[in-house]
Amino acid sequence: MQTMHNDAKDKFELHLDEMIKKVQACQNEKGHKSCSACELYIGCQLRDEYVKAVYNSMSKGDTGGFEF
């Protein structure tokens, strides 16, 4: 059972790492140091996917009971 938990953890962390690279590449391309400086900040699909990846890496895909 422990191995399955580690596999899930790795999956979520790997996805988060991938999303961080994509967000940083977008920021560099647009010349921004932060997404909040971008005119597409609200409604940005890439940023939305990044936020979901952060949440999933912290909760390991579990729903409910997670507190910030």
N, CA, C and O atoms as a GROMACS GRO file, in nm:
protein
  272
    1MET      N    1   0.082  -0.119   0.000
    1MET     CA    2   0.000   0.000   0.000
    1MET      C    3   0.086   0.125   0.000
    1MET      O    4   0.053   0.223  -0.066
    2GLN      N    5   0.195   0.122   0.073
    2GLN     CA    6   0.285   0.238   0.079
    2GLN      C    7   0.340   0.272  -0.059
    2GLN      O    8   0.354   0.390  -0.092
    3THR      N    9   0.372   0.171  -0.139
    3THR     CA   10   0.424   0.195  -0.273
    3THR      C   11   0.323   0.269  -0.359
    3THR      O   12   0.361   0.359  -0.434
    4MET      N   13   0.196   0.233  -0.349
    4MET     CA   14   0.094   0.302  -0.427
    4MET      C   15   0.087   0.450  -0.388
    4MET      O   16   0.073   0.535  -0.476
    5HIS      N   17   0.098   0.481  -0.259
    5HIS     CA   18   0.094   0.620  -0.214
    5HIS      C   19   0.214   0.696  -0.271
    5HIS      O   20   0.199   0.810  -0.316
    6ASN      N   21   0.332   0.636  -0.270
    6ASN     CA   22   0.451   0.702  -0.324
    6ASN      C   23   0.438   0.724  -0.474
    6ASN      O   24   0.481   0.828  -0.525
    7ASP      N   25   0.378   0.627  -0.546
    7ASP     CA   26   0.358   0.643  -0.689
    7ASP      C   27   0.265   0.761  -0.718
    7ASP      O   28   0.291   0.841  -0.808
    8ALA      N   29   0.158   0.772  -0.641
    8ALA     CA   30   0.064   0.884  -0.659
    8ALA      C   31   0.134   1.015  -0.627
    8ALA      O   32   0.116   1.114  -0.699
    9LYS      N   33   0.211   1.019  -0.522
    9LYS     CA   34   0.285   1.140  -0.484
    9LYS      C   35   0.378   1.180  -0.597
    9LYS      O   36   0.383   1.298  -0.633
   10ASP      N   37   0.450   1.088  -0.651
   10ASP     CA   38   0.542   1.117  -0.760
   10ASP      C   39   0.466   1.172  -0.881
   10ASP      O   40   0.511   1.267  -0.944
   11LYS      N   41   0.351   1.113  -0.912
   11LYS     CA   42   0.272   1.157  -1.026
   11LYS      C   43   0.229   1.303  -1.010
   11LYS      O   44   0.242   1.382  -1.104
   12PHE      N   45   0.180   1.339  -0.894
   12PHE     CA   46   0.133   1.475  -0.871
   12PHE      C   47   0.249   1.575  -0.869
   12PHE      O   48   0.238   1.685  -0.923
   13GLU      N   49   0.359   1.536  -0.808
   13GLU     CA   50   0.475   1.625  -0.803
   13GLU      C   51   0.538   1.642  -0.941
   13GLU      O   52   0.583   1.752  -0.975
   14LEU      N   53   0.542   1.536  -1.019
   14LEU     CA   54   0.596   1.548  -1.155
   14LEU      C   55   0.510   1.639  -1.240
   14LEU      O   56   0.562   1.719  -1.319
   15HIS      N   57   0.379   1.628  -1.226
   15HIS     CA   58   0.289   1.715  -1.301
   15HIS      C   59   0.308   1.860  -1.257
   15HIS      O   60   0.309   1.951  -1.341
   16LEU      N   61   0.323   1.883  -1.128
   16LEU     CA   62   0.347   2.019  -1.079
   16LEU      C   63   0.477   2.075  -1.136
   16LEU      O   64   0.481   2.190  -1.179
   17ASP      N   65   0.582   1.995  -1.136
   17ASP     CA   66   0.710   2.040  -1.193
   17ASP      C   67   0.694   2.081  -1.340
   17ASP      O   68   0.750   2.181  -1.384
   18GLU      N   69   0.618   2.001  -1.414
   18GLU     CA   70   0.592   2.031  -1.555
   18GLU      C   71   0.516   2.163  -1.569
   18GLU      O   72   0.548   2.245  -1.656
   19MET      N   73   0.416   2.184  -1.485
   19MET     CA   74   0.336   2.306  -1.491
   19MET      C   75   0.418   2.429  -1.452
   19MET      O   76   0.401   2.536  -1.511
   20ILE      N   77   0.506   2.414  -1.355
   20ILE     CA   78   0.593   2.526  -1.316
   20ILE      C   79   0.678   2.568  -1.434
   20ILE      O   80   0.692   2.688  -1.462
   21LYS      N   81   0.735   2.472  -1.505
   21LYS     CA   82   0.818   2.503  -1.622
   21LYS      C   83   0.736   2.575  -1.729
   21LYS      O   84   0.783   2.671  -1.790
   22LYS      N   85   0.613   2.529  -1.752
   22LYS     CA   86   0.528   2.592  -1.854
   22LYS      C   87   0.491   2.734  -1.815
   22LYS      O   88   0.493   2.824  -1.899
   23VAL      N   89   0.457   2.756  -1.688
   23VAL     CA   90   0.421   2.891  -1.642
   23VAL      C   91   0.542   2.983  -1.652
   23VAL      O   92   0.530   3.097  -1.698
   24GLN      N   93   0.659   2.936  -1.608
   24GLN     CA   94   0.780   3.018  -1.615
   24GLN      C   95   0.816   3.051  -1.759
   24GLN      O   96   0.859   3.163  -1.789
   25ALA      N   97   0.799   2.956  -1.849
   25ALA     CA   98   0.827   2.981  -1.991
   25ALA      C   99   0.732   3.087  -2.045
   25ALA      O  100   0.775   3.175  -2.121
   26CYS      N  101   0.606   3.081  -2.008
   26CYS     CA  102   0.509   3.180  -2.053
   26CYS      C  103   0.544   3.318  -1.998
   26CYS      O  104   0.540   3.417  -2.070
   27GLN      N  105   0.579   3.323  -1.870
   27GLN     CA  106   0.618   3.450  -1.808
   27GLN      C  107   0.740   3.509  -1.879
   27GLN      O  108   0.743   3.628  -1.909
   28ASN      N  109   0.839   3.427  -1.906
   28ASN     CA  110   0.960   3.474  -1.975
   28ASN      C  111   0.927   3.524  -2.115
   28ASN      O  112   0.978   3.628  -2.158
   29GLU      N  113   0.841   3.450  -2.185
   29GLU     CA  114   0.802   3.488  -2.321
   29GLU      C  115   0.733   3.624  -2.323
   29GLU      O  116   0.752   3.703  -2.416
   30LYS      N  117   0.653   3.650  -2.221
   30LYS     CA  118   0.579   3.776  -2.215
   30LYS      C  119   0.656   3.886  -2.142
   30LYS      O  120   0.612   4.001  -2.137
   31GLY      N  121   0.771   3.852  -2.085
   31GLY     CA  122   0.853   3.950  -2.015
   31GLY      C  123   0.798   3.987  -1.878
   31GLY      O  124   0.821   4.098  -1.830
   32HIS      N  125   0.727   3.895  -1.814
   32HIS     CA  126   0.670   3.920  -1.681
   32HIS      C  127   0.744   3.836  -1.577
   32HIS      O  128   0.792   3.726  -1.606
   33LYS      N  129   0.751   3.890  -1.455
   33LYS     CA  130   0.808   3.813  -1.345
   33LYS      C  131   0.700   3.739  -1.267
   33LYS      O  132   0.730   3.655  -1.183
   34SER      N  133   0.574   3.772  -1.296
   34SER     CA  134   0.461   3.712  -1.226
   34SER      C  135   0.341   3.708  -1.320
   34SER      O  136   0.327   3.792  -1.409
   35CYS      N  137   0.256   3.610  -1.299
   35CYS     CA  138   0.133   3.602  -1.379
   35CYS      C  139   0.043   3.722  -1.354
   35CYS      O  140  -0.030   3.765  -1.443
   36SER      N  141   0.048   3.777  -1.233
   36SER     CA  142  -0.041   3.888  -1.200
   36SER      C  143  -0.013   4.013  -1.282
   36SER      O  144  -0.098   4.102  -1.289
   37ALA      N  145   0.103   4.021  -1.345
   37ALA     CA  146   0.136   4.135  -1.431
   37ALA      C  147   0.081   4.119  -1.573
   37ALA      O  148   0.087   4.212  -1.653
   38CYS      N  149   0.028   4.002  -1.603
   38CYS     CA  150  -0.019   3.971  -1.738
   38CYS      C  151  -0.164   4.016  -1.759
   38CYS      O  152  -0.248   4.006  -1.670
   39GLU      N  153  -0.189   4.066  -1.879
   39GLU     CA  154  -0.325   4.109  -1.913
   39GLU      C  155  -0.423   3.992  -1.922
   39GLU      O  156  -0.544   4.012  -1.918
   40LEU      N  157  -0.372   3.870  -1.934
   40LEU     CA  158  -0.456   3.750  -1.943
   40LEU      C  159  -0.470   3.678  -1.809
   40LEU      O  160  -0.516   3.564  -1.804
   41TYR      N  161  -0.430   3.743  -1.701
   41TYR     CA  162  -0.428   3.684  -1.567
   41TYR      C  163  -0.562   3.618  -1.532
   41TYR      O  164  -0.566   3.502  -1.491
   42ILE      N  165  -0.670   3.693  -1.548
   42ILE     CA  166  -0.803   3.640  -1.519
   42ILE      C  167  -0.847   3.556  -1.640
   42ILE      O  168  -0.851   3.605  -1.753
   43GLY      N  169  -0.879   3.431  -1.616
   43GLY     CA  170  -0.927   3.344  -1.724
   43GLY      C  171  -0.817   3.272  -1.799
   43GLY      O  172  -0.845   3.207  -1.900
   44CYS      N  173  -0.693   3.280  -1.753
   44CYS     CA  174  -0.582   3.212  -1.820
   44CYS      C  175  -0.590   3.062  -1.792
   44CYS      O  176  -0.586   3.019  -1.677
   45GLN      N  177  -0.601   2.983  -1.899
   45GLN     CA  178  -0.613   2.838  -1.884
   45GLN      C  179  -0.485   2.778  -1.827
   45GLN      O  180  -0.492   2.687  -1.745
   46LEU      N  181  -0.369   2.826  -1.869
   46LEU     CA  182  -0.242   2.774  -1.819
   46LEU      C  183  -0.229   2.798  -1.669
   46LEU      O  184  -0.189   2.708  -1.594
   47ARG      N  185  -0.263   2.918  -1.626
   47ARG     CA  186  -0.256   2.950  -1.483
   47ARG      C  187  -0.356   2.866  -1.404
   47ARG      O  188  -0.326   2.820  -1.294
   48ASP      N  189  -0.474   2.846  -1.459
   48ASP     CA  190  -0.575   2.763  -1.393
   48ASP      C  191  -0.524   2.619  -1.377
   48ASP      O  192  -0.543   2.559  -1.271
   49GLU      N  193  -0.461   2.565  -1.479
   49GLU     CA  194  -0.405   2.430  -1.472
   49GLU      C  195  -0.293   2.425  -1.368
   49GLU      O  196  -0.278   2.325  -1.297
   50TYR      N  197  -0.213   2.532  -1.360
   50TYR     CA  198  -0.105   2.539  -1.262
   50TYR      C  199  -0.161   2.538  -1.119
   50TYR      O  200  -0.112   2.465  -1.034
   51VAL      N  201  -0.264   2.619  -1.094
   51VAL     CA  202  -0.325   2.625  -0.961
   51VAL      C  203  -0.381   2.488  -0.924
   51VAL      O  204  -0.366   2.444  -0.810
   52LYS      N  205  -0.444   2.420  -1.017
   52LYS     CA  206  -0.497   2.286  -0.990
   52LYS      C  207  -0.384   2.188  -0.961
   52LYS      O  208  -0.397   2.101  -0.875
   53ALA      N  209  -0.272   2.201  -1.032
   53ALA     CA  210  -0.157   2.113  -1.009
   53ALA      C  211  -0.099   2.136  -0.870
   53ALA      O  212  -0.059   2.041  -0.803
   54VAL      N  213  -0.094   2.262  -0.826
   54VAL     CA  214  -0.045   2.293  -0.691
   54VAL      C  215  -0.137   2.228  -0.589
   54VAL      O  216  -0.090   2.160  -0.497
   55TYR      N  217  -0.266   2.248  -0.604
   55TYR     CA  218  -0.363   2.190  -0.510
   55TYR      C  219  -0.350   2.038  -0.507
   55TYR      O  220  -0.345   1.978  -0.399
   56ASN      N  221  -0.345   1.976  -0.624
   56ASN     CA  222  -0.336   1.830  -0.630
   56ASN      C  223  -0.206   1.778  -0.571
   56ASN      O  224  -0.205   1.670  -0.511
   57SER      N  225  -0.097   1.851  -0.586
   57SER     CA  226   0.030   1.806  -0.528
   57SER      C  227   0.026   1.814  -0.376
   57SER      O  228   0.091   1.735  -0.308
   58MET      N  229  -0.051   1.909  -0.323
   58MET     CA  230  -0.063   1.923  -0.178
   58MET      C  231  -0.163   1.823  -0.120
   58MET      O  232  -0.143   1.772  -0.010
   59SER      N  233  -0.270   1.796  -0.192
   59SER     CA  234  -0.375   1.707  -0.142
   59SER      C  235  -0.358   1.564  -0.192
   59SER      O  236  -0.428   1.473  -0.147
   60LYS      N  237  -0.266   1.544  -0.285
   60LYS     CA  238  -0.242   1.413  -0.347
   60LYS      C  239  -0.368   1.357  -0.414
   60LYS      O  240  -0.390   1.236  -0.418
   61GLY      N  241  -0.450   1.450  -0.466
   61GLY     CA  242  -0.568   1.409  -0.539
   61GLY      C  243  -0.690   1.382  -0.454
   61GLY      O  244  -0.798   1.360  -0.508
   62ASP      N  245  -0.674   1.384  -0.323
   62ASP     CA  246  -0.790   1.363  -0.235
   62ASP      C  247  -0.876   1.487  -0.237
   62ASP      O  248  -0.826   1.598  -0.252
   63THR      N  249  -1.006   1.468  -0.221
   63THR     CA  250  -1.097   1.582  -0.216
   63THR      C  251  -1.152   1.595  -0.075
   63THR      O  252  -1.166   1.497  -0.002
   64GLY      N  253  -1.182   1.718  -0.038
   64GLY     CA  254  -1.240   1.744   0.092
   64GLY      C  255  -1.138   1.731   0.204
   64GLY      O  256  -1.042   1.654   0.194
   65GLY      N  257  -1.158   1.807   0.309
   65GLY     CA  258  -1.073   1.796   0.425
   65GLY      C  259  -0.938   1.864   0.412
   65GLY      O  260  -0.858   1.859   0.506
   66PHE      N  261  -0.911   1.924   0.302
   66PHE     CA  262  -0.782   1.991   0.283
   66PHE      C  263  -0.796   2.137   0.322
   66PHE      O  264  -0.888   2.205   0.277
   67GLU      N  265  -0.706   2.184   0.405
   67GLU     CA  266  -0.710   2.323   0.450
   67GLU      C  267  -0.583   2.394   0.410
   67GLU      O  268  -0.474   2.338   0.420
   68PHE      N  269  -0.597   2.518   0.364
   68PHE     CA  270  -0.480   2.598   0.328
   68PHE      C  271  -0.421   2.660   0.453
   68PHE      O  272  -0.321   2.732   0.445
   0.00000   0.00000   0.00000
